[in-house]
Amino acid sequence: MILRNALPLIGALLAGCVSLPQPHGITRDTVQDFAIEGRFALRAVVAGEAPRNGAGRLDWTHRQDSDRILLANPLGHTLAEIEVKPGRSQMRTSNGGLIESNDPDSLIEAVTGQRLPVTRMPRWLLGRGGPEAEIERDAHRRPVRLTESGWQITYVYDDTDPAALPSRLTLMRSDEIELKIRIETWKTQP
């Protein structure tokens, strides 16, 4: 069952202006586990429907074998919590609902009507792609554009430090979906 009305909720899943502190001694290449806090704005087009928009707050904790994503409305009221572990994904909504799947990408698709790359996003947040990814870099050798599997990710940094982690990302797939993330805080040992 596709719950298209849940797009604002997921829009509350996966934008803004504050200085991003760079963790001391950490570079994109050395980060494995991390936590980010920030804001997002999501625009999605479902065939035959008007574009849908959602925005809110995002807290994402990534560890080697799991992800925990908390979604909140712009005022901070929790809308959903997504947990991803090997072989199991589940989303709890603020109204007590529980949706489970063995594939987090299809879980999000069942809720929004659009497939969001939840499983690839931890790599993409760090400017890393899979073997088929094309990565453009700036003069400091930082990723500024990554293209992979029909997605284009652009990166913006708050300073010129070659080791800087991105502060803003825009993920797009053709005209179907655009997700903007403004990362306010990076923690590299959650």
N, C-alpha and C positions, 0 to 999 in steps of 0.2 A: 504494500500500500504506500503510495507516495503522498506524503503530507506536505503539499506545496506551501501551505500556510506557515510551515516551519522555517522558510527561508530567512525571515528576520532572526530566528533563533540561531541558525547556522551563520547567518550574516553576523550575528553576535558571536560567530566562530573565528572565523578567521578574520586613525591614520593620522596630522598633528605636528607639534613643534616644541620639543624640549631638548636639552643637551644630553647626549648619550655618553655616560661614563664608560671608558675603555678599561676592562679588567687588567690589572697590572701583570705584565709578562705573558699575556695570552694572545695568541694569533689565531686567525681562521684555521690555519693548518693544524694546530695542536688541540683545538676544542673537540671533545668527544661528547660528554654529557653537558647539558646546559638547561637553563631556565630563562625565559624571556617574559617580560610584562610589556604590554603596549595596547595599542588601539588598532582597529581594523575598519575597513569599509568594503562591502561586497556588493557588486552589481551582477546580476545573472539574468539571462534571457532563456526562458523555457518556451519551446516551440508553441506558437499559437497564443501566447500570453504576453501581456505588457511586461517590460523589464521590472525586475524586483530589486529593491535596494535594502540593505541592512548595515548597521554599524554598531560598534560597541567596544568592549574591553576584552582582552585576551591574555590569559596566563597559560604558558605552555612549559611543561617540564619534560625534557627528553633525556632518557637514559638509554644505554646501549640496547636493552631489550624491552623498553616500554615507553609510552608517551601518556601524559595526562594533560588534557586541555580543558581549561575552565573558560566558559563564555559568559559574558555579562552584558547587560544593556549599558548604555552610556552613563547611567547613574550608578553602576556597580552592582545591580541586583543580578544574582546568578541565574542564568537561563538554562545552562546545560553543562554537564561534565562528561567528557569523552575519555575513556581509558582504552588504550591499545596495548595489547600484549601478544606474544606469539600465539597465533591460532585463535585469538579471541578479541573482539572489539565490542564495546558497549557504550551506549549513550544514555545517561540519566537526565531527564528534563526537570525543570523546576516544579512541574505539576506531579512529579512522582513517576512519570512514565519511564519505561526501560525498553530500549531497542538494542538487539544484539546481532552480531554478524561475525563471520570469520575473516572478513575483509573490510577494513575501515573506510576505504574509498567507496565501496558499494553501500556501506552504511550511510555515508553522507549523501550519496546519490539517491538512496531510497527516501531520504528526508527532504532534499532540496530539488530533486529532478536533474541535478548537475553533478558530475563526477569531479570532486576536488581531490587533488593528489596528496592526501594526508600522509601516506607512507613515504613520499619523496620530499616532503616539505622540510624535515630536519636537515637534510643535505642542502637543499636549496637555500634555507635560511643562512647557511654558512658559505654560500657561493660555490658549492660543490655539485657536480653532476655525475650521472652515470657514464658508462663508456661511450654512449652515443651522443652525449651532450656537446654542444658548441659553446665555448666561453670566450667572450670578448673582455679584455682587461684594459684598465686605464694606465697612465704613465707610472703609477705606483705599483703596478702588477696586481691590483685588486679587481675582482670581477665587477663589471658594470652591466653586462647582459649575458644571460645564460638561456640557451634554447635547447629544449629536450621534450620529446614525445608530444609535439604540438603546443607546448607551453613556452612562453617567453617571460623571463623574470628579469626585471631591471633593478639595479641596486644604487642607493645613494648613501654617502658617508658624511658624517658631521665634521670630519677633519681630514687632514692630508696624511695622517700616519699610515704608512704602507701596511701595517698589521691590523688596522682598524676593522672592527666588525661593522656590518651595515646597520644603518639607523632606519632606513625606509626601503621597502620592497614593493614592487607592483608585479603581480602574477596575472598573466592574461592568456586566454585561449581563444583565438579568433575574436569574433564579436559576441561569443556566448557568455563569457564570464571574465570579470576583472576583480581581483582581490588586492587591496592596498593594506599594507601593514606598516605601522609606525612603532618601532621598538623603542621603548623608553628606558628599559633596564635589561642588561645582559648579566647573567650569573653563570659562571662556567663550572661551578661545583655545587649543583643544587642539592 
